[in-house]
Amino acid sequence: MIIEELNKVSKIKSGIIGHAIGDAIGVPIEFSPRYRLEENPVKEMIGYGFHNVEEGTFSDDTSMEIAMISSYIEKGKIDYDDIMNKWILWIEKGEYTATGKFFDIGRTTMEAIDNYKAGEKALTSGIDNYYANGNGSLMRILPVAYIAYYKNYKKDKIYQIVKEVSSLTHRHEISIMGCYIYVLFIINLLEEKNIIESYQLIQKEDYSMFSKDTIDCYQRILKEDISTYKISDIRSSGYVVDSLEASLFCILNTTNYKDAIIKAINLGEDTDTIGAITGSIAGIYYGYDAIPKEWLLTLKRREYLEELAIEFEKKVKENENDKKNNLFQK
């Protein structure tokens, strides 16, 4: 009965599945230029394309995320070494993939994992370089938002967790700040705020732990209104700032899950990640039942992902009312 109830109403389930579907829909058209998609927009789940994989196949965005979730279920805490080791299994053995075959990885992520394999500590394996601010930590940070929300973490602790989880691969503060903004936005949605309220609240947050130069990178999100920009002003590259802007732009300018995903992937370029980020937000906000049934049926390993979400939800809700409970590994 409890499992059936979780399966029906879970914001964890809807966010994880929403993320995976956004990822999968974007995979075949990754790196496609926007002008080409404007001429022939993708409106349904298709296959093959750039990565030559079947429809419904999710990429590194989802694989890295579910490896983190699996680690948390097994360890009952955020265990950095276990996460890194699971990512190695993903690369070397095809674990946590859609079809048992590894494909697609960012250069910064690969370098960080190689550093760890060479003996570097998990928290210093990530790259702290201005030119290593791709979206590789943003695309997998969703589980941190769930953990922080259900464990009742205060803002300083949320920041610390986000910083350290991002730093496994991306240690520069531009990447960390993008992850922090996204996590706070997700927490607002979990607190039953609507999309507009959630956006306005992240604009009012304290970001003084970041340098002025880094805060200025997020000027269009935090000091202006990203939803009012023209689509021609929205960049959809793999740069973490561009990816967060594009995802928020899409979610703020649509009114349902399907339209949000279609808008996101047809921006072109880094379509799988922008689809995944947008899909996680839209999944949480609109709910599992808002996801088109044909997309759900096509998604690879959907039942596995749903079972994982249920187990993760039970784990993060353990002692959720005990604010002194601390399962976070320093």
C-alpha positions as a printed Julia matrix, in Angstrom:
330×3 Matrix{Float64}:
  0.0    0.0     0.0
  2.81   2.42    0.9
  4.66   1.59   -2.31
  1.5    2.07   -4.35
  0.96   5.47   -2.73
  4.55   6.55   -3.41
  4.21   5.34   -6.98
  1.1    7.47   -7.43
  2.03  10.83   -5.97
  5.83  10.95   -5.68
  7.56  14.16   -6.7
 10.77  12.16   -6.59
  9.46   9.7    -9.13
  8.06  12.42  -11.38
 11.31  14.41  -11.25
 13.58  11.45  -11.98
 11.41  10.14  -14.81
 10.85  13.66  -16.12
 14.62  14.14  -16.19
 15.27  10.84  -18.0
 12.65  11.51  -20.66
 13.91  15.04  -21.35
 17.39  13.56  -21.68
 16.24  10.76  -24.01
 14.28  13.06  -26.31
 17.28  15.33  -26.65
 19.85  12.58  -27.33
 19.25  12.02  -31.08
 19.49  15.73  -31.91
 22.41  16.68  -29.66
 24.62  19.32  -31.33
 21.97  20.1   -33.95
 21.98  23.8   -34.86
 18.9   25.76  -33.92
 18.16  26.96  -37.43
 17.83  23.36  -38.6
 15.42  22.5   -35.78
 13.4   25.64  -36.49
 12.91  24.33  -40.02
 12.08  20.77  -38.86
 11.22  20.8   -35.16
 11.23  17.54  -33.21
  7.88  17.01  -31.5
  8.03  13.37  -30.43
 10.53  10.84  -29.14
 12.76   9.66  -31.95
 15.84   7.48  -32.18
 19.26   7.18  -33.8
 20.54  10.58  -34.94
 23.87  11.83  -33.57
 24.53   8.97  -31.14
 22.87   6.27  -33.26
 20.8    4.84  -30.38
 17.21   3.64  -30.22
 14.42   5.97  -29.15
 14.02   6.26  -25.4
 17.75   5.92  -24.67
 18.97   8.26  -21.96
 22.57   9.49  -21.77
 25.25  10.4   -19.24
 22.96  12.98  -17.61
 20.67  10.28  -16.27
 23.31   7.57  -15.82
 25.39   9.74  -13.49
 22.29  10.79  -11.58
 21.02   7.26  -10.99
 24.51   6.11   -9.95
 24.35   8.78   -7.23
 20.87   7.66   -6.23
 21.94   4.01   -6.1
 24.86   4.99   -3.87
 22.59   6.86   -1.48
 20.16   3.95   -1.26
 22.99   1.54   -0.45
 24.98   3.77    1.91
 22.23   5.86    3.51
 24.41   8.94    3.05
 26.32  10.83    0.4
 29.46   8.75    0.06
 31.85  10.46   -2.34
 34.16   7.51   -2.93
 31.24   5.2    -3.59
 29.78   7.68   -6.09
 33.09   7.97   -7.92
 33.48   4.2    -8.01
 29.98   3.83   -9.4
 30.82   6.32  -12.14
 33.85   4.21  -12.99
 31.54   1.19  -13.32
 29.32   3.27  -15.58
 32.24   4.04  -17.89
 33.99   0.68  -17.79
 31.08  -1.77  -17.44
 28.06   0.1   -18.78
 26.35   0.1   -15.37
 23.47   2.58  -14.92
 23.05   2.98  -18.67
 19.87   2.6   -20.71
 21.05  -0.37  -22.76
 24.16  -1.71  -21.04
 26.39   0.31  -23.35
 28.27   3.42  -22.26
 28.21   6.46  -24.53
 28.6   10.22  -24.16
 30.71  11.89  -21.47
 31.93  15.44  -20.98
 35.67  16.16  -21.09
 35.72  17.72  -17.63
 33.86  14.76  -16.14
 36.21  12.29  -17.82
 39.27  14.18  -16.59
 37.92  14.28  -13.02
 37.2   10.55  -12.97
 40.65   9.86  -14.42
 42.14  11.98  -11.63
 40.31   9.87   -9.06
 41.45   6.64  -10.66
 45.02   7.95  -10.51
 44.77   8.39   -6.74
 43.37  11.89   -6.24
 40.84  12.31   -3.43
 37.19  12.47   -4.52
 36.61  16.07   -3.45
 39.72  17.33   -5.23
 39.37  15.24   -8.39
 37.12  17.8   -10.07
 38.51  20.55  -12.25
 38.75  24.08  -10.81
 39.24  25.99  -14.02
 37.25  28.83  -15.59
 37.18  26.92  -18.87
 35.8   23.8   -17.16
 32.34  25.23  -16.47
 30.27  22.92  -18.57
 26.92  21.65  -17.3
 28.24  18.25  -16.19
 27.5   18.74  -12.49
 24.25  20.66  -13.0
 22.79  17.83  -15.07
 23.14  15.32  -12.19
 22.54  17.47   -9.08
 18.79  16.72   -8.7
 19.21  14.07   -5.94
 20.87  16.69   -3.72
 17.72  18.83   -3.84
 15.61  15.89   -2.66
 18.04  14.98    0.11
 18.31  18.59    1.31
 14.54  19.06    1.3
 13.52  15.85    3.03
 16.36  16.06    5.57
 15.4   19.65    6.42
 18.86  21.03    5.76
 19.52  24.71    6.4
 20.88  26.97    3.66
 24.5   26.83    4.77
 24.44  23.05    4.74
 22.66  22.96    1.38
 25.4   25.16   -0.06
 28.11  22.93    1.4
 26.58  19.74   -0.02
 26.02  21.32   -3.43
 29.6   22.58   -3.47
 31.06  19.21   -2.62
 28.84  17.12   -4.91
 29.52  19.46   -7.82
 33.24  19.42   -7.01
 33.49  15.7    -7.69
 33.79  16.77  -11.32
 33.32  20.57  -11.51
 35.05  22.57   -8.75
 34.9   26.07  -10.21
 32.43  28.3    -8.39
 30.52  29.22  -11.56
 29.47  25.57  -11.82
 28.78  25.39   -8.1
 26.61  28.5    -8.16
 24.57  27.18  -11.09
 23.92  23.97   -9.16
 23.03  25.95   -6.03
 20.48  28.12   -7.85
 18.89  25.03   -9.42
 18.73  23.13   -6.11
 17.06  26.07   -4.35
 14.57  26.35   -7.21
 13.7   22.64   -6.93
 13.3   22.93   -3.16
 10.84  25.79   -3.68
  8.78  23.54   -5.97
  8.9   20.74   -3.4
  7.53  23.24   -0.88
  4.5   23.64   -3.19
  5.47  27.04   -4.59
  4.41  27.66   -8.16
  6.89  28.26  -10.98
  6.76  32.06  -10.76
  7.05  32.11   -6.97
  9.94  29.66   -7.1
 11.75  31.85   -9.61
 11.16  35.04   -7.64
 12.43  33.38   -4.47
 15.74  32.35   -6.0
 16.21  35.96   -7.1
 15.96  37.03   -3.44
 18.43  34.48   -2.07
 21.78  35.32   -0.52
 24.66  34.45   -2.84
 27.34  36.32   -0.93
 29.42  33.13   -0.59
 30.28  33.56   -4.28
 32.54  36.2    -5.82
 31.04  39.23   -7.54
 32.37  38.06  -10.9
 30.58  34.73  -10.5
 27.33  36.34   -9.36
 27.5   38.64  -12.38
 27.52  35.56  -14.64
 23.96  34.88  -13.43
 22.8   38.48  -13.85
 20.13  37.62  -16.43
 18.56  35.05  -14.11
 18.9   36.83  -10.78
 18.71  40.55  -11.51
 16.59  40.56  -14.62
 13.79  38.25  -15.78
 15.03  35.46  -18.02
 11.48  34.67  -19.13
 11.15  38.01  -20.94
 14.09  37.5   -23.25
 13.63  36.75  -26.93
 14.41  33.19  -27.9
 17.23  34.53  -30.07
 18.85  35.85  -26.88
 18.83  32.4   -25.24
 21.95  30.31  -25.77
 21.71  26.54  -25.48
 25.35  25.59  -25.26
 26.98  23.27  -22.73
 28.17  26.22  -20.65
 26.5   25.86  -17.25
 25.1   29.42  -17.23
 23.61  29.02  -20.71
 22.06  25.66  -19.81
 20.42  26.98  -16.64
 19.14  30.08  -18.43
 17.71  27.99  -21.28
 15.96  25.56  -18.94
 14.4   28.31  -16.82
 13.38  30.19  -19.98
 11.56  27.1   -21.26
  9.83  26.28  -17.98
  8.73  29.88  -17.47
  7.33  30.18  -21.0
  5.26  26.99  -21.17
  2.33  25.59  -19.22
  2.72  21.8   -19.4
  5.36  19.08  -19.4
  5.29  18.24  -23.1
  5.54  21.82  -24.32
  8.41  22.54  -21.93
 10.42  19.59  -23.28
  9.66  20.35  -26.93
 10.68  23.97  -26.43
 13.88  22.93  -24.66
 15.17  20.4   -27.16
 14.38  22.54  -30.19
 16.75  25.21  -28.9
 19.45  22.95  -30.34
 23.06  22.32  -29.34
 23.21  20.61  -25.9
 19.73  19.19  -26.27
 19.98  16.17  -23.98
 21.14  18.15  -20.95
 18.8   21.09  -21.43
 16.02  18.58  -22.0
 16.99  16.72  -18.81
 17.18  19.83  -16.62
 13.89  21.16  -17.99
 12.34  17.71  -17.68
 13.24  17.39  -14.01
 11.62  20.73  -13.2
  8.54  20.08  -15.33
  8.18  16.55  -13.96
  8.14  17.78  -10.38
  5.81  20.68  -11.09
  3.27  19.1   -13.44
  3.49  15.57  -12.06
  4.0   12.09  -13.45
  0.54  11.91  -15.04
  1.34  14.99  -17.16
  4.11  13.13  -18.99
  2.82  11.81  -22.34
  2.07   8.11  -22.04
  3.8    7.24  -25.31
  7.01   8.79  -23.99
  6.76   6.79  -20.79
  6.23   3.56  -22.7
  9.24   4.24  -24.93
 11.7    5.22  -22.19
 14.34   2.52  -21.72
 14.44   0.89  -18.25
 11.47   2.9   -17.05
 10.38   0.26  -14.52
 13.91   0.12  -13.1
 13.98   3.92  -12.77
 10.59   3.95  -11.06
 11.62   1.24   -8.58
 14.83   3.16   -7.89
 12.82   6.32   -7.26
 10.6    4.5    -4.76
 13.59   3.11   -2.86
 15.3    6.51   -2.89
 12.17   8.19   -1.57
 11.9    5.73    1.31
 15.57   6.32    2.14
 15.47  10.13    2.1
 12.27  10.16    4.14
 13.77   8.13    6.96
 13.63  10.31   10.08
 12.59  13.25    7.91
 11.08  15.04   10.89
 14.22  14.72   12.97
 16.09  17.89   12.13
 19.1   16.72   14.1
 19.47  13.66   11.9
 22.69  13.86    9.91
 23.51  11.22    7.35
 25.78  13.47    5.33
 29.39  12.36    5.12
 31.87  15.21    5.63
